[in-house]
Amino acid sequence: MAKEKACRRCKVITTGKVCPNCKSTDLSPDWSGIILVFDPAKSQVARTLDITTPNKYALKVS
Ligand SMILES: [Zn+2]
């Protein structure tokens, strides 16, 4: 299984070296908690975290 990293800017979780969402390379291997957002408009969590794109996000990124 590939090591997943979380973007420090937008918290998207990715196995790549570049964030697929904001194109940042500022990725952290030290994260915890996963939020799956399918419909940001209907998700309270997504609104709280300012998420606008359906994706997999980390709850905490160090
Ligand atoms: Zn990002």
PDB file of the backbone (N, CA, C, O) and the ligand in Angstrom, with CONECT records:
HET     ZN  A 101       1
ATOM      1  N   MET A   1       0.836  -1.196   0.000  1.00  0.00           N
ATOM      2  CA  MET A   1       0.000   0.000   0.000  1.00  0.00           C
ATOM      3  C   MET A   1       0.873   1.249   0.000  1.00  0.00           C
ATOM      4  O   MET A   1       1.811   1.366   0.789  1.00  0.00           O
ATOM      5  N   ALA A   2       0.557   2.165  -0.881  1.00  0.00           N
ATOM      6  CA  ALA A   2       1.329   3.395  -0.997  1.00  0.00           C
ATOM      7  C   ALA A   2       1.110   4.283   0.223  1.00  0.00           C
ATOM      8  O   ALA A   2       0.021   4.330   0.795  1.00  0.00           O
ATOM      9  N   LYS A   3       2.159   4.974   0.600  1.00  0.00           N
ATOM     10  CA  LYS A   3       2.091   5.894   1.727  1.00  0.00           C
ATOM     11  C   LYS A   3       1.315   7.150   1.315  1.00  0.00           C
ATOM     12  O   LYS A   3       1.668   7.857   0.371  1.00  0.00           O
ATOM     13  N   GLU A   4       0.270   7.383   2.051  1.00  0.00           N
ATOM     14  CA  GLU A   4      -0.537   8.549   1.728  1.00  0.00           C
ATOM     15  C   GLU A   4      -0.052   9.781   2.488  1.00  0.00           C
ATOM     16  O   GLU A   4       0.352   9.698   3.648  1.00  0.00           O
ATOM     17  N   LYS A   5      -0.101  10.915   1.814  1.00  0.00           N
ATOM     18  CA  LYS A   5       0.285  12.173   2.444  1.00  0.00           C
ATOM     19  C   LYS A   5      -0.861  13.168   2.333  1.00  0.00           C
ATOM     20  O   LYS A   5      -1.712  13.084   1.447  1.00  0.00           O
ATOM     21  N   ALA A   6      -0.849  14.111   3.266  1.00  0.00           N
ATOM     22  CA  ALA A   6      -1.899  15.125   3.252  1.00  0.00           C
ATOM     23  C   ALA A   6      -1.324  16.490   2.906  1.00  0.00           C
ATOM     24  O   ALA A   6      -0.244  16.860   3.367  1.00  0.00           O
ATOM     25  N   CYS A   7      -2.052  17.221   2.100  1.00  0.00           N
ATOM     26  CA  CYS A   7      -1.640  18.565   1.699  1.00  0.00           C
ATOM     27  C   CYS A   7      -1.772  19.522   2.881  1.00  0.00           C
ATOM     28  O   CYS A   7      -2.806  19.549   3.547  1.00  0.00           O
ATOM     29  N   ARG A   8      -0.734  20.301   3.140  1.00  0.00           N
ATOM     30  CA  ARG A   8      -0.788  21.252   4.262  1.00  0.00           C
ATOM     31  C   ARG A   8      -1.685  22.449   3.951  1.00  0.00           C
ATOM     32  O   ARG A   8      -2.160  23.125   4.863  1.00  0.00           O
ATOM     33  N   ARG A   9      -1.910  22.701   2.701  1.00  0.00           N
ATOM     34  CA  ARG A   9      -2.742  23.846   2.322  1.00  0.00           C
ATOM     35  C   ARG A   9      -4.224  23.515   2.354  1.00  0.00           C
ATOM     36  O   ARG A   9      -5.009  24.226   2.981  1.00  0.00           O
ATOM     37  N   CYS A  10      -4.611  22.436   1.678  1.00  0.00           N
ATOM     38  CA  CYS A  10      -6.049  22.170   1.539  1.00  0.00           C
ATOM     39  C   CYS A  10      -6.468  20.848   2.167  1.00  0.00           C
ATOM     40  O   CYS A  10      -7.647  20.497   2.140  1.00  0.00           O
ATOM     41  N   LYS A  11      -5.507  20.106   2.737  1.00  0.00           N
ATOM     42  CA  LYS A  11      -5.781  18.876   3.486  1.00  0.00           C
ATOM     43  C   LYS A  11      -6.202  17.677   2.638  1.00  0.00           C
ATOM     44  O   LYS A  11      -6.595  16.646   3.184  1.00  0.00           O
ATOM     45  N   VAL A  12      -6.127  17.793   1.347  1.00  0.00           N
ATOM     46  CA  VAL A  12      -6.437  16.655   0.493  1.00  0.00           C
ATOM     47  C   VAL A  12      -5.403  15.556   0.703  1.00  0.00           C
ATOM     48  O   VAL A  12      -4.209  15.831   0.819  1.00  0.00           O
ATOM     49  N   ILE A  13      -5.870  14.302   0.752  1.00  0.00           N
ATOM     50  CA  ILE A  13      -4.968  13.168   0.915  1.00  0.00           C
ATOM     51  C   ILE A  13      -4.617  12.602  -0.454  1.00  0.00           C
ATOM     52  O   ILE A  13      -5.491  12.378  -1.292  1.00  0.00           O
ATOM     53  N   THR A  14      -3.338  12.378  -0.664  1.00  0.00           N
ATOM     54  CA  THR A  14      -2.893  11.882  -1.964  1.00  0.00           C
ATOM     55  C   THR A  14      -1.725  10.915  -1.813  1.00  0.00           C
ATOM     56  O   THR A  14      -1.004  10.968  -0.817  1.00  0.00           O
ATOM     57  N   THR A  15      -1.534  10.044  -2.780  1.00  0.00           N
ATOM     58  CA  THR A  15      -0.379   9.155  -2.777  1.00  0.00           C
ATOM     59  C   THR A  15       0.706   9.697  -3.704  1.00  0.00           C
ATOM     60  O   THR A  15       1.801   9.141  -3.785  1.00  0.00           O
ATOM     61  N   GLY A  16       0.391  10.783  -4.399  1.00  0.00           N
ATOM     62  CA  GLY A  16       1.347  11.391  -5.326  1.00  0.00           C
ATOM     63  C   GLY A  16       2.272  12.365  -4.627  1.00  0.00           C
ATOM     64  O   GLY A  16       2.230  12.507  -3.405  1.00  0.00           O
ATOM     65  N   LYS A  17       3.109  13.035  -5.405  1.00  0.00           N
ATOM     66  CA  LYS A  17       4.048  14.004  -4.845  1.00  0.00           C
ATOM     67  C   LYS A  17       3.532  15.430  -4.943  1.00  0.00           C
ATOM     68  O   LYS A  17       4.108  16.358  -4.375  1.00  0.00           O
ATOM     69  N   VAL A  18       2.441  15.585  -5.672  1.00  0.00           N
ATOM     70  CA  VAL A  18       1.824  16.901  -5.826  1.00  0.00           C
ATOM     71  C   VAL A  18       0.348  16.791  -5.475  1.00  0.00           C
ATOM     72  O   VAL A  18      -0.316  15.819  -5.836  1.00  0.00           O
ATOM     73  N   CYS A  19      -0.155  17.789  -4.772  1.00  0.00           N
ATOM     74  CA  CYS A  19      -1.560  17.791  -4.421  1.00  0.00           C
ATOM     75  C   CYS A  19      -2.420  17.896  -5.686  1.00  0.00           C
ATOM     76  O   CYS A  19      -2.227  18.805  -6.494  1.00  0.00           O
ATOM     77  N   PRO A  20      -3.375  16.960  -5.858  1.00  0.00           N
ATOM     78  CA  PRO A  20      -4.215  16.987  -7.063  1.00  0.00           C
ATOM     79  C   PRO A  20      -5.219  18.133  -7.043  1.00  0.00           C
ATOM     80  O   PRO A  20      -5.812  18.470  -8.068  1.00  0.00           O
ATOM     81  N   ASN A  21      -5.403  18.721  -5.880  1.00  0.00           N
ATOM     82  CA  ASN A  21      -6.398  19.785  -5.735  1.00  0.00           C
ATOM     83  C   ASN A  21      -5.797  21.181  -5.947  1.00  0.00           C
ATOM     84  O   ASN A  21      -6.284  21.943  -6.783  1.00  0.00           O
ATOM     85  N   CYS A  22      -4.736  21.519  -5.188  1.00  0.00           N
ATOM     86  CA  CYS A  22      -4.192  22.884  -5.272  1.00  0.00           C
ATOM     87  C   CYS A  22      -2.795  22.914  -5.891  1.00  0.00           C
ATOM     88  O   CYS A  22      -2.168  23.970  -5.970  1.00  0.00           O
ATOM     89  N   LYS A  23      -2.306  21.732  -6.337  1.00  0.00           N
ATOM     90  CA  LYS A  23      -1.005  21.627  -7.016  1.00  0.00           C
ATOM     91  C   LYS A  23       0.181  21.967  -6.118  1.00  0.00           C
ATOM     92  O   LYS A  23       1.288  22.191  -6.607  1.00  0.00           O
ATOM     93  N   SER A  24      -0.050  22.007  -4.803  1.00  0.00           N
ATOM     94  CA  SER A  24       1.033  22.288  -3.876  1.00  0.00           C
ATOM     95  C   SER A  24       1.893  21.038  -3.690  1.00  0.00           C
ATOM     96  O   SER A  24       1.399  19.914  -3.784  1.00  0.00           O
ATOM     97  N   THR A  25       3.179  21.245  -3.425  1.00  0.00           N
ATOM     98  CA  THR A  25       4.049  20.112  -3.128  1.00  0.00           C
ATOM     99  C   THR A  25       4.335  20.066  -1.621  1.00  0.00           C
ATOM    100  O   THR A  25       5.177  19.299  -1.156  1.00  0.00           O
ATOM    101  N   ASP A  26       3.621  20.898  -0.884  1.00  0.00           N
ATOM    102  CA  ASP A  26       3.795  20.960   0.568  1.00  0.00           C
ATOM    103  C   ASP A  26       2.929  19.882   1.227  1.00  0.00           C
ATOM    104  O   ASP A  26       1.878  20.174   1.799  1.00  0.00           O
ATOM    105  N   LEU A  27       3.394  18.628   1.134  1.00  0.00           N
ATOM    106  CA  LEU A  27       2.637  17.494   1.649  1.00  0.00           C
ATOM    107  C   LEU A  27       3.257  16.959   2.929  1.00  0.00           C
ATOM    108  O   LEU A  27       4.479  16.937   3.076  1.00  0.00           O
ATOM    109  N   SER A  28       2.405  16.529   3.856  1.00  0.00           N
ATOM    110  CA  SER A  28       2.890  16.019   5.130  1.00  0.00           C
ATOM    111  C   SER A  28       2.512  14.559   5.324  1.00  0.00           C
ATOM    112  O   SER A  28       1.359  14.180   5.117  1.00  0.00           O
ATOM    113  N   PRO A  29       3.501  13.719   5.731  1.00  0.00           N
ATOM    114  CA  PRO A  29       3.191  12.314   6.014  1.00  0.00           C
ATOM    115  C   PRO A  29       2.566  12.168   7.395  1.00  0.00           C
ATOM    116  O   PRO A  29       2.106  11.091   7.774  1.00  0.00           O
ATOM    117  N   ASP A  30       2.557  13.265   8.135  1.00  0.00           N
ATOM    118  CA  ASP A  30       2.079  13.231   9.517  1.00  0.00           C
ATOM    119  C   ASP A  30       0.680  13.861   9.620  1.00  0.00           C
ATOM    120  O   ASP A  30       0.526  15.060   9.853  1.00  0.00           O
ATOM    121  N   TRP A  31      -0.324  13.005   9.435  1.00  0.00           N
ATOM    122  CA  TRP A  31      -1.696  13.501   9.488  1.00  0.00           C
ATOM    123  C   TRP A  31      -2.576  12.458  10.163  1.00  0.00           C
ATOM    124  O   TRP A  31      -2.166  11.308  10.319  1.00  0.00           O
ATOM    125  N   SER A  32      -3.762  12.844  10.559  1.00  0.00           N
ATOM    126  CA  SER A  32      -4.674  11.892  11.185  1.00  0.00           C
ATOM    127  C   SER A  32      -6.123  12.229  10.864  1.00  0.00           C
ATOM    128  O   SER A  32      -6.472  13.387  10.633  1.00  0.00           O
ATOM    129  N   GLY A  33      -6.950  11.205  10.852  1.00  0.00           N
ATOM    130  CA  GLY A  33      -8.373  11.382  10.595  1.00  0.00           C
ATOM    131  C   GLY A  33      -8.670  11.545   9.117  1.00  0.00           C
ATOM    132  O   GLY A  33      -7.986  12.296   8.421  1.00  0.00           O
ATOM    133  N   ILE A  34      -9.687  10.846   8.633  1.00  0.00           N
ATOM    134  CA  ILE A  34     -10.048  10.955   7.217  1.00  0.00           C
ATOM    135  C   ILE A  34     -11.498  11.411   7.088  1.00  0.00           C
ATOM    136  O   ILE A  34     -12.390  10.879   7.749  1.00  0.00           O
ATOM    137  N   ILE A  35     -11.717  12.396   6.237  1.00  0.00           N
ATOM    138  CA  ILE A  35     -13.066  12.834   5.926  1.00  0.00           C
ATOM    139  C   ILE A  35     -13.308  12.617   4.444  1.00  0.00           C
ATOM    140  O   ILE A  35     -12.558  13.114   3.604  1.00  0.00           O
ATOM    141  N   LEU A  36     -14.354  11.876   4.128  1.00  0.00           N
ATOM    142  CA  LEU A  36     -14.723  11.702   2.731  1.00  0.00           C
ATOM    143  C   LEU A  36     -15.842  12.685   2.408  1.00  0.00           C
ATOM    144  O   LEU A  36     -16.921  12.637   2.999  1.00  0.00           O
ATOM    145  N   VAL A  37     -15.569  13.565   1.473  1.00  0.00           N
ATOM    146  CA  VAL A  37     -16.580  14.544   1.082  1.00  0.00           C
ATOM    147  C   VAL A  37     -17.063  14.237  -0.334  1.00  0.00           C
ATOM    148  O   VAL A  37     -16.299  14.296  -1.297  1.00  0.00           O
ATOM    149  N   PHE A  38     -18.357  13.909  -0.433  1.00  0.00           N
ATOM    150  CA  PHE A  38     -18.930  13.605  -1.748  1.00  0.00           C
ATOM    151  C   PHE A  38     -19.748  14.786  -2.275  1.00  0.00           C
ATOM    152  O   PHE A  38     -19.803  15.044  -3.477  1.00  0.00           O
ATOM    153  N   ASP A  39     -20.376  15.490  -1.342  1.00  0.00           N
ATOM    154  CA  ASP A  39     -21.218  16.618  -1.725  1.00  0.00           C
ATOM    155  C   ASP A  39     -20.979  17.782  -0.759  1.00  0.00           C
ATOM    156  O   ASP A  39     -21.687  17.921   0.238  1.00  0.00           O
ATOM    157  N   PRO A  40     -19.983  18.610  -1.056  1.00  0.00           N
ATOM    158  CA  PRO A  40     -19.573  19.691  -0.147  1.00  0.00           C
ATOM    159  C   PRO A  40     -20.730  20.626   0.217  1.00  0.00           C
ATOM    160  O   PRO A  40     -20.778  21.151   1.329  1.00  0.00           O
ATOM    161  N   ALA A  41     -21.654  20.832  -0.711  1.00  0.00           N
ATOM    162  CA  ALA A  41     -22.762  21.761  -0.468  1.00  0.00           C
ATOM    163  C   ALA A  41     -23.680  21.258   0.633  1.00  0.00           C
ATOM    164  O   ALA A  41     -24.313  22.054   1.326  1.00  0.00           O
ATOM    165  N   LYS A  42     -23.756  19.935   0.800  1.00  0.00           N
ATOM    166  CA  LYS A  42     -24.659  19.363   1.791  1.00  0.00           C
ATOM    167  C   LYS A  42     -23.943  18.907   3.054  1.00  0.00           C
ATOM    168  O   LYS A  42     -24.577  18.424   3.992  1.00  0.00           O
ATOM    169  N   SER A  43     -22.627  19.059   3.076  1.00  0.00           N
ATOM    170  CA  SER A  43     -21.849  18.578   4.214  1.00  0.00           C
ATOM    171  C   SER A  43     -21.487  19.702   5.178  1.00  0.00           C
ATOM    172  O   SER A  43     -20.827  20.673   4.806  1.00  0.00           O
ATOM    173  N   GLN A  44     -21.929  19.552   6.417  1.00  0.00           N
ATOM    174  CA  GLN A  44     -21.611  20.540   7.450  1.00  0.00           C
ATOM    175  C   GLN A  44     -20.117  20.564   7.724  1.00  0.00           C
ATOM    176  O   GLN A  44     -19.525  21.626   7.918  1.00  0.00           O
ATOM    177  N   VAL A  45     -19.513  19.380   7.736  1.00  0.00           N
ATOM    178  CA  VAL A  45     -18.070  19.272   7.977  1.00  0.00           C
ATOM    179  C   VAL A  45     -17.294  19.988   6.875  1.00  0.00           C
ATOM    180  O   VAL A  45     -16.324  20.697   7.144  1.00  0.00           O
ATOM    181  N   ALA A  46     -17.727  19.796   5.649  1.00  0.00           N
ATOM    182  CA  ALA A  46     -17.063  20.430   4.513  1.00  0.00           C
ATOM    183  C   ALA A  46     -17.122  21.942   4.633  1.00  0.00           C
ATOM    184  O   ALA A  46     -16.149  22.636   4.338  1.00  0.00           O
ATOM    185  N   ARG A  47     -18.275  22.453   5.069  1.00  0.00           N
ATOM    186  CA  ARG A  47     -18.419  23.897   5.216  1.00  0.00           C
ATOM    187  C   ARG A  47     -17.513  24.424   6.327  1.00  0.00           C
ATOM    188  O   ARG A  47     -16.887  25.477   6.197  1.00  0.00           O
ATOM    189  N   THR A  48     -17.458  23.668   7.420  1.00  0.00           N
ATOM    190  CA  THR A  48     -16.625  24.070   8.555  1.00  0.00           C
ATOM    191  C   THR A  48     -15.158  24.136   8.155  1.00  0.00           C
ATOM    192  O   THR A  48     -14.431  25.039   8.569  1.00  0.00           O
ATOM    193  N   LEU A  49     -14.732  23.176   7.348  1.00  0.00           N
ATOM    194  CA  LEU A  49     -13.330  23.107   6.943  1.00  0.00           C
ATOM    195  C   LEU A  49     -13.064  23.876   5.651  1.00  0.00           C
ATOM    196  O   LEU A  49     -11.946  23.867   5.136  1.00  0.00           O
ATOM    197  N   ASP A  50     -14.095  24.539   5.131  1.00  0.00           N
ATOM    198  CA  ASP A  50     -13.973  25.320   3.915  1.00  0.00           C
ATOM    199  C   ASP A  50     -13.584  24.469   2.711  1.00  0.00           C
ATOM    200  O   ASP A  50     -12.723  24.841   1.913  1.00  0.00           O
ATOM    201  N   ILE A  51     -14.243  23.314   2.604  1.00  0.00           N
ATOM    202  CA  ILE A  51     -13.983  22.382   1.512  1.00  0.00           C
ATOM    203  C   ILE A  51     -15.044  22.569   0.425  1.00  0.00           C
ATOM    204  O   ILE A  51     -16.241  22.587   0.710  1.00  0.00           O
ATOM    205  N   THR A  52     -14.597  22.706  -0.805  1.00  0.00           N
ATOM    206  CA  THR A  52     -15.557  22.933  -1.889  1.00  0.00           C
ATOM    207  C   THR A  52     -15.489  21.868  -2.980  1.00  0.00           C
ATOM    208  O   THR A  52     -16.314  21.856  -3.894  1.00  0.00           O
ATOM    209  N   THR A  53     -14.506  20.976  -2.884  1.00  0.00           N
ATOM    210  CA  THR A  53     -14.339  19.945  -3.900  1.00  0.00           C
ATOM    211  C   THR A  53     -14.492  18.557  -3.303  1.00  0.00           C
ATOM    212  O   THR A  53     -13.887  18.271  -2.269  1.00  0.00           O
ATOM    213  N   PRO A  54     -15.289  17.678  -3.927  1.00  0.00           N
ATOM    214  CA  PRO A  54     -15.402  16.305  -3.436  1.00  0.00           C
ATOM    215  C   PRO A  54     -14.045  15.614  -3.466  1.00  0.00           C
ATOM    216  O   PRO A  54     -13.391  15.566  -4.508  1.00  0.00           O
ATOM    217  N   ASN A  55     -13.620  15.078  -2.317  1.00  0.00           N
ATOM    218  CA  ASN A  55     -12.328  14.424  -2.254  1.00  0.00           C
ATOM    219  C   ASN A  55     -12.174  13.757  -0.897  1.00  0.00           C
ATOM    220  O   ASN A  55     -13.105  13.719  -0.092  1.00  0.00           O
ATOM    221  N   LYS A  56     -10.980  13.232  -0.664  1.00  0.00           N
ATOM    222  CA  LYS A  56     -10.651  12.627   0.630  1.00  0.00           C
ATOM    223  C   LYS A  56      -9.730  13.593   1.363  1.00  0.00           C
ATOM    224  O   LYS A  56      -8.695  13.999   0.833  1.00  0.00           O
ATOM    225  N   TYR A  57     -10.113  13.961   2.593  1.00  0.00           N
ATOM    226  CA  TYR A  57      -9.358  14.967   3.329  1.00  0.00           C
ATOM    227  C   TYR A  57      -8.886  14.451   4.686  1.00  0.00           C
ATOM    228  O   TYR A  57      -9.511  13.578   5.289  1.00  0.00           O
ATOM    229  N   ALA A  58      -7.781  15.006   5.148  1.00  0.00           N
ATOM    230  CA  ALA A  58      -7.286  14.704   6.492  1.00  0.00           C
ATOM    231  C   ALA A  58      -7.918  15.671   7.479  1.00  0.00           C
ATOM    232  O   ALA A  58      -8.149  16.841   7.172  1.00  0.00           O
ATOM    233  N   LEU A  59      -8.191  15.158   8.669  1.00  0.00           N
ATOM    234  CA  LEU A  59      -8.785  16.009   9.691  1.00  0.00           C
ATOM    235  C   LEU A  59      -7.725  16.920  10.316  1.00  0.00           C
ATOM    236  O   LEU A  59      -7.946  18.110  10.539  1.00  0.00           O
ATOM    237  N   LYS A  60      -6.570  16.314  10.587  1.00  0.00           N
ATOM    238  CA  LYS A  60      -5.457  17.088  11.154  1.00  0.00           C
ATOM    239  C   LYS A  60      -4.210  16.865  10.322  1.00  0.00           C
ATOM    240  O   LYS A  60      -3.891  15.729   9.971  1.00  0.00           O
ATOM    241  N   VAL A  61      -3.503  17.936  10.004  1.00  0.00           N
ATOM    242  CA  VAL A  61      -2.243  17.837   9.271  1.00  0.00           C
ATOM    243  C   VAL A  61      -1.171  18.550  10.087  1.00  0.00           C
ATOM    244  O   VAL A  61      -1.340  19.713  10.454  1.00  0.00           O
ATOM    245  N   SER A  62      -0.082  17.866  10.369  1.00  0.00           N
ATOM    246  CA  SER A  62       1.005  18.476  11.144  1.00  0.00           C
ATOM    247  C   SER A  62       2.063  19.072  10.219  1.00  0.00           C
ATOM    248  O   SER A  62       3.054  19.628  10.692  1.00  0.00           O
TER     249      SER A  62
HETATM  250 ZN    ZN A 101      -3.664  20.899  -1.649  1.00  0.00          ZN2+
END
